[in-house]
Amino acid sequence: MRKLVYYVASTLDGFIAAPDGSYDFLPLEPDVAAHLTAEWPQTFPTFAHAQLGISSPPAGRFDTLLMGRGTYEPALKAGISSPYAHLKQYVFTRSLPPSDDPQVEIVAGDPVAFVRDLKARPGGDIWLCGGGQLAGQLLDEVDELVVKLNPVVVGTGVPLADRGFAPHRFTLVDTLPFDSGVVVLRYTAGAR
Protein backbone atom coordinates (compact mmCIF):
# COMPACT_ATOMS: atom_id res chain seq x y z
CA MET A 1 0.00 0.00 0.00
CA ARG A 2 1.17 3.52 -0.77
CA LYS A 3 2.37 5.70 2.09
CA LEU A 4 1.31 9.24 2.87
CA VAL A 5 4.46 11.21 3.73
CA TYR A 6 4.17 14.65 5.29
CA TYR A 7 7.46 16.27 4.27
CA VAL A 8 7.71 19.89 5.44
CA ALA A 9 10.00 22.62 6.79
CA SER A 10 9.23 23.90 10.28
CA THR A 11 10.44 26.32 12.90
CA LEU A 12 11.45 25.17 16.39
CA ASP A 13 8.06 26.34 17.65
CA GLY A 14 6.14 24.33 15.07
CA PHE A 15 5.21 26.78 12.31
CA ILE A 16 5.55 26.03 8.59
CA ALA A 17 4.77 29.54 7.34
CA ALA A 18 4.18 33.10 8.50
CA PRO A 19 0.62 34.24 9.23
CA ASP A 20 0.37 35.47 5.61
CA GLY A 21 1.50 32.07 4.28
CA SER A 22 5.01 33.19 3.29
CA TYR A 23 8.02 31.10 4.26
CA ASP A 24 11.00 33.16 3.08
CA PHE A 25 12.28 33.27 6.68
CA LEU A 26 13.15 29.57 6.20
CA PRO A 27 16.03 29.83 3.71
CA LEU A 28 17.36 26.78 1.91
CA GLU A 29 20.85 26.56 3.40
CA PRO A 30 23.56 25.32 0.99
CA ASP A 31 24.47 22.27 3.09
CA VAL A 32 20.82 21.25 3.32
CA ALA A 33 20.18 21.99 -0.39
CA ALA A 34 22.88 19.54 -1.45
CA HIS A 35 21.29 16.78 0.64
CA LEU A 36 17.73 17.55 -0.47
CA THR A 37 18.53 17.70 -4.19
CA ALA A 38 20.22 14.29 -3.88
CA GLU A 39 17.72 12.57 -1.58
CA TRP A 40 14.41 14.39 -2.12
CA PRO A 41 14.63 15.86 -5.67
CA GLN A 42 10.92 15.44 -6.36
CA THR A 43 10.08 17.93 -3.62
CA PHE A 44 11.45 20.87 -5.60
CA PRO A 45 9.16 22.73 -8.01
CA THR A 46 9.65 21.69 -11.62
CA PHE A 47 10.85 25.14 -12.71
CA ALA A 48 13.81 24.89 -10.28
CA HIS A 49 15.14 21.54 -11.50
CA ALA A 50 17.54 22.85 -14.16
CA GLN A 51 19.13 25.47 -11.91
CA LEU A 52 19.55 22.91 -9.11
CA GLY A 53 20.98 20.21 -11.40
CA ILE A 54 18.03 17.87 -10.86
CA SER A 55 17.31 15.44 -13.70
CA SER A 56 13.96 15.75 -15.40
CA PRO A 57 11.84 14.02 -14.40
CA PRO A 58 13.53 13.42 -11.05
CA ALA A 59 13.69 9.91 -9.67
CA GLY A 60 12.22 9.24 -6.26
CA ARG A 61 9.48 7.65 -4.24
CA PHE A 62 6.62 10.06 -5.00
CA ASP A 63 4.28 10.20 -7.95
CA THR A 64 1.56 12.23 -6.24
CA LEU A 65 1.40 15.47 -4.24
CA LEU A 66 -1.33 16.86 -1.97
CA MET A 67 -1.61 20.52 -1.01
CA GLY A 68 -4.11 23.00 0.31
CA ARG A 69 -5.10 26.18 -1.46
CA GLY A 70 -2.70 28.33 0.63
CA THR A 71 0.23 26.20 -0.53
CA TYR A 72 -0.93 26.30 -4.14
CA GLU A 73 -1.73 30.04 -4.20
CA PRO A 74 1.84 31.42 -4.64
CA ALA A 75 2.28 29.40 -7.85
CA LEU A 76 -1.06 30.61 -9.20
CA LYS A 77 -0.14 34.22 -8.46
CA ALA A 78 3.09 33.68 -10.43
CA GLY A 79 1.09 32.31 -13.37
CA ILE A 80 2.13 28.68 -12.76
CA SER A 81 -0.83 26.31 -12.81
CA SER A 82 1.28 23.17 -12.24
CA PRO A 83 4.20 23.93 -9.88
CA TYR A 84 5.16 20.26 -9.58
CA ALA A 85 4.45 19.17 -13.16
CA HIS A 86 6.53 16.02 -12.62
CA LEU A 87 3.89 14.78 -10.12
CA LYS A 88 0.12 14.33 -10.14
CA GLN A 89 -1.11 17.22 -7.97
CA TYR A 90 -4.30 17.35 -5.91
CA VAL A 91 -5.29 20.72 -4.46
CA PHE A 92 -7.85 20.63 -1.64
CA THR A 93 -10.12 23.67 -1.76
CA ARG A 94 -13.77 24.57 -2.09
CA SER A 95 -13.05 27.96 -3.62
CA LEU A 96 -11.23 27.24 -6.89
CA PRO A 97 -12.81 26.09 -10.15
CA PRO A 98 -11.60 22.85 -11.79
CA SER A 99 -8.09 23.12 -13.22
CA ASP A 100 -7.42 23.14 -16.95
CA ASP A 101 -4.03 21.53 -16.30
CA PRO A 102 -4.14 17.70 -16.60
CA GLN A 103 -1.56 17.33 -13.80
CA VAL A 104 -3.68 19.32 -11.30
CA GLU A 105 -7.00 18.20 -9.87
CA ILE A 106 -9.05 20.39 -7.56
CA VAL A 107 -10.66 18.36 -4.76
CA ALA A 108 -13.59 19.88 -2.85
CA GLY A 109 -14.59 16.73 -0.95
CA ASP A 110 -13.45 15.07 2.26
CA PRO A 111 -9.63 14.83 2.30
CA VAL A 112 -9.59 11.76 4.56
CA ALA A 113 -11.86 9.67 2.35
CA PHE A 114 -9.99 10.86 -0.73
CA VAL A 115 -6.59 9.91 0.71
CA ARG A 116 -7.79 6.51 1.89
CA ASP A 117 -8.97 5.78 -1.64
CA LEU A 118 -5.75 7.16 -3.14
CA LYS A 119 -3.58 5.02 -0.85
CA ALA A 120 -5.44 1.89 -1.96
CA ARG A 121 -4.68 2.57 -5.65
CA PRO A 122 -1.43 1.34 -7.23
CA GLY A 123 1.40 3.83 -7.48
CA GLY A 124 4.27 5.47 -5.65
CA ASP A 125 4.12 7.19 -2.29
CA ILE A 126 2.09 10.37 -1.77
CA TRP A 127 3.70 13.62 -0.62
CA LEU A 128 1.64 15.83 1.66
CA CYS A 129 3.33 19.16 1.01
CA GLY A 130 1.10 21.47 3.08
CA GLY A 131 -0.57 23.37 4.50
CA GLY A 132 -1.32 23.24 8.15
CA GLN A 133 -5.10 22.89 7.90
CA LEU A 134 -4.88 20.05 5.40
CA ALA A 135 -2.18 18.35 7.49
CA GLY A 136 -4.38 18.68 10.57
CA GLN A 137 -7.23 16.92 8.78
CA LEU A 138 -4.95 14.19 7.43
CA LEU A 139 -2.66 13.62 10.41
CA ASP A 140 -4.26 10.27 11.27
CA GLU A 141 -3.53 9.11 7.70
CA VAL A 142 0.16 10.14 7.74
CA ASP A 143 2.47 7.12 7.62
CA GLU A 144 5.74 9.06 7.72
CA LEU A 145 6.56 12.56 8.94
CA VAL A 146 9.75 14.24 7.69
CA VAL A 147 10.47 17.61 9.27
CA LYS A 148 13.26 19.94 8.16
CA LEU A 149 13.59 21.62 11.56
CA ASN A 150 15.03 25.13 11.23
CA PRO A 151 16.84 26.86 14.13
CA VAL A 152 14.39 29.76 14.34
CA VAL A 153 11.46 30.69 16.59
CA VAL A 154 8.74 32.89 15.05
CA GLY A 155 5.99 33.02 17.68
CA THR A 156 2.99 32.64 15.37
CA GLY A 157 2.06 31.54 11.88
CA VAL A 158 0.69 28.50 10.07
CA PRO A 159 1.08 25.51 12.42
CA LEU A 160 2.56 22.20 11.32
CA ALA A 161 -0.84 20.56 11.89
CA ASP A 162 -3.78 22.87 12.53
CA ARG A 163 -6.29 20.84 14.52
CA GLY A 164 -7.78 20.76 17.96
CA PHE A 165 -5.97 19.18 20.85
CA ALA A 166 -5.58 15.55 19.80
CA PRO A 167 -2.16 14.03 20.62
CA HIS A 168 -0.76 11.85 17.86
CA ARG A 169 2.41 9.88 18.55
CA PHE A 170 5.16 9.28 16.00
CA THR A 171 8.33 7.20 16.37
CA LEU A 172 11.67 8.80 15.53
CA VAL A 173 13.60 6.65 13.03
CA ASP A 174 16.29 9.00 11.71
CA THR A 175 18.01 12.27 12.58
CA LEU A 176 20.32 14.15 10.23
CA PRO A 177 21.90 17.38 11.57
CA PHE A 178 23.58 19.97 9.34
CA ASP A 179 26.24 22.59 10.14
CA SER A 180 23.70 25.33 9.34
CA GLY A 181 21.66 24.21 12.35
CA VAL A 182 18.91 22.53 10.34
CA VAL A 183 18.02 19.01 11.46
CA VAL A 184 16.05 16.64 9.24
CA LEU A 185 13.92 14.42 11.45
CA ARG A 186 12.14 11.36 10.10
CA TYR A 187 9.31 9.70 12.01
CA THR A 188 6.92 6.84 11.34
CA ALA A 189 3.34 6.70 12.53
CA GLY A 190 2.61 5.00 15.81
CA ALA A 191 0.20 2.10 16.12
CA ARG A 192 -3.28 2.80 14.75
N, C-alpha and C positions, 0 to 999 in steps of 0.2 A: 504494500500500500504506500502511496505517496505520503511524504511528510510535509507538514506546514512549518516553515522556518521563519521566525520573526528575527530578521537581521536588521539592526538599527544602531545609529550613533546616539549616545546619551551623555548627559552631564552627570556629575557625581550625585546631584540631588534629584535625578530621575526625570529630566526633561529632554525631549527630542527636538524641540523647536521653541522659538520665542513666542510670546503671546500672539504675534501677528503671523506666525507660521514660518518665519525665516529661520535659517540655521547657519548663517555665515559666521557666527561666533564659534562654530565647530570646524576649524580649518582642517583640511586633509594634510597632515604632516608628512614630509617626504619619507620618513622611515616606515610609516604606516601605509602610505600609498604604494610603495614597492611590494609590500606583503599583499595588500588587497588586490592589486592588479594581477598578481601571480595566483592567488588562492581564491579570490572571489570576483573574477573579471566580469561576470554577468550582472553584477550589481552596480555597474557604472552605466550611465545613459549612453545610448548608441552613438550620439554625436561626439562623445569624448573618446571613443575607442582609438581612433587614429592618433590623436595627440598623446595618448597614454601608452601607445604601442600594444594595444590589445587586438588580437586577431579578430576577424569578422567572419562569421559570428563567433563569439567567444565560447570556448568549451566550458562545461561546468554542470552542476547538478540540477539547475533550475530550467524549466521550460515555461513557467507561468509566474506572473507577478500579480499581487493584490495591493490596491491602494485606495485610500479614501479621497474624496474630492480635494481636501486641503493639500494633499501631497501631489495630486495631479495638476492643480491650478497653476503653479509657476510655469510649467511647460506650456499649458494653454495660452497663458499671457505672453509667452515668447513665440507663439505661433507654431508650436510643436504639438501635434495631435497624438503622436506615438513616441514618447520619450525613451522607451525601452523596446524599440522595434524588433529586437532580436528575441523577444519573449512575447507570449500571449499575455495581454494586460487586461485585468478586470478592475474597473473603477466603481466603487460603491458610493452611490449618491442618488438622491431622489430629485435633484434639481438640475440635472443636465439632460439634454435630449440624447437619443442614441447616437453613437459615433459613426462617422462615415469611414473611419479607418478600420480595415479588416483585422488589425492586431489589437484593437481596443474595443472592449464590450462594456457598456454601462449597465450596472446591476442595481436595481432599485429594491429588490427583495431582501429577505432575511439572509444576512451574511453567514450565519452558522449553518443553516440548511444548505446553502450554496456550497460552502467549503466542504461539508461532509460528502456531498455528491461529487465534488471535484476530486477529493482525495480517493474516492472509490474508482475513478476512471483511470485507465492506463496513462502513464507519462512520467516525467521527471518530477522532482520535488517542486514545491510551491513556495515562492518568496513573499512573505508579508512585509511590505516595505514601509508601511505607515498608513495612516497616522494613529494618534493616540486613541481616538474614539473607536476606530475600527479594531485596533489591537485589543482594546478593552472588551469589545463584543466577542472577539475570537480567541481570547486568552485560553479558554478551556480546550480549544482545538489545536493549540500550538504544541508541536512535538519537540521542537528545538528552538532555543532562544540564544541568539548571538548578539552580544552588546559590545559596541566599540565605546568603552567608557573613557570619556575625556576629562582631564584634570581641571575642571571648571565648575563653579557653582553659580547658578543664575537666579535662583529665588522663585521664579514663576515661569510659566510657559505651557507648552503642550506636554502633558505627562506621557511617559512611556506606555502606560495602559490606563486610559481614562474610564474608570468604572467605580462603582461603589465599593465599600470595604468588603473584600472577599479574598482572603489570603489564598494564594496559589503557589505551591512549592515546586521548585525546580532543583535539579541535581547538577552541581558544577562538574564538568567533565574535562575542561581544558582552560588554561590561562596563558595568555601570551602578552607579556609586557614589552613596551617599546621605550627607547631612550627619551622620546618626546613626552612621556608621561601617560600616553594612551595605553590602555590595557584591553585586549580583546578577550572577552569572557564567553565561553560556550557552555550552555546548560541543556539538559534534556528534561522533558516533562516528568513529573513525579507520577506515581500510580494513579490511575483513573478509575 
